[in-house]
């Protein structure tokens, strides 16, 4: 059974204080690892897809990296508007559907001005 | 584009009542999904569809039913609502892998 564990559950940062969120996973064969951002009362918003170990992707202050066992979401010099819940999900090879993602429980990020 | 549209946004049900959550997408995606999200539990897949007329169970299908008569619409039916179905429900669609989510439907069963 595919499993995704995110840590920490909650993270409080001061504006400009860089940090990382962790996503550990076990999957029979990784097709893709996804990062989403979710604001309160909204649906998850797609950020990145990573496909193979060593791959990195960046978007503004965010950079996602992938190893064979985990992924990190690095946040550089965060701003208050980066406050949100960040979700990690994995998609395995096999099955009949592209989008059967298994999600972690999320990390709640709060950035104080 | 509207993307994925869910209705209603909020609903309160009494135990034993039934209702349908509506989901429509205008991106011509073949794949559609229903997830539920409970505090601290992440998103759990209820049902999914790979195209019109084809549906299958996800991780937590008990107490729900779906149908997919068109590419655009994927309604979720709750029969005999129970307090355990109190949750936020998200519909999503995809074409190339990443999912596009609706804004969610918050359901409370009392």
HADDOCK unambig.tbl for C-alpha pairs under 7 A between the chains (distance, minus, plus):
assign (segid A and resid 42 and name CA) (segid B and resid 103 and name CA) 4.96 0.50 0.50
assign (segid A and resid 42 and name CA) (segid B and resid 104 and name CA) 6.70 0.50 0.50
assign (segid A and resid 43 and name CA) (segid B and resid 101 and name CA) 5.57 0.50 0.50
assign (segid A and resid 43 and name CA) (segid B and resid 102 and name CA) 5.61 0.50 0.50
assign (segid A and resid 43 and name CA) (segid B and resid 103 and name CA) 4.50 0.50 0.50
assign (segid A and resid 43 and name CA) (segid B and resid 104 and name CA) 5.98 0.50 0.50
assign (segid A and resid 44 and name CA) (segid B and resid 101 and name CA) 6.11 0.50 0.50
assign (segid A and resid 97 and name CA) (segid B and resid 50 and name CA) 6.28 0.50 0.50
assign (segid A and resid 98 and name CA) (segid B and resid 97 and name CA) 5.47 0.50 0.50
assign (segid A and resid 99 and name CA) (segid B and resid 94 and name CA) 6.71 0.50 0.50
assign (segid A and resid 99 and name CA) (segid B and resid 97 and name CA) 5.81 0.50 0.50
assign (segid A and resid 99 and name CA) (segid B and resid 98 and name CA) 6.95 0.50 0.50
assign (segid A and resid 99 and name CA) (segid B and resid 99 and name CA) 6.61 0.50 0.50
assign (segid A and resid 103 and name CA) (segid B and resid 42 and name CA) 5.93 0.50 0.50
assign (segid A and resid 103 and name CA) (segid B and resid 43 and name CA) 5.79 0.50 0.50
assign (segid A and resid 104 and name CA) (segid B and resid 42 and name CA) 5.55 0.50 0.50
assign (segid A and resid 105 and name CA) (segid B and resid 40 and name CA) 5.65 0.50 0.50
assign (segid A and resid 105 and name CA) (segid B and resid 41 and name CA) 5.19 0.50 0.50
assign (segid A and resid 105 and name CA) (segid B and resid 42 and name CA) 3.92 0.50 0.50
assign (segid A and resid 106 and name CA) (segid B and resid 42 and name CA) 6.52 0.50 0.50
